[in-house]
Amino acid sequence: MAVLNLMGIWSALGLLSVWAGIEIPWVALGATVAACAVLAVISAVVPAGLSLRRRAVESAGVQE
């Protein structure tokens, strides 16, 4: 969606004879992707680790 928005703005500026380059903030983009990856790994590993500490029968709530 952001790419479509940027292309619309870029083409509108071109119609006004104002040519501007599109600059992507790679450092901020990389930091955001890294933070999302860390949160995704933590969100997957912690519940999986906690569920593996119990027996499957206890997790299901079935009594033997």
ABEGO torsion letter per residue (X at the ends): XAAAAAAAAAAAAAAAGBBBBBBBBAAAAAAAAAAAAAAAAAAAAAAAAAAAABBAAAAAGBBX
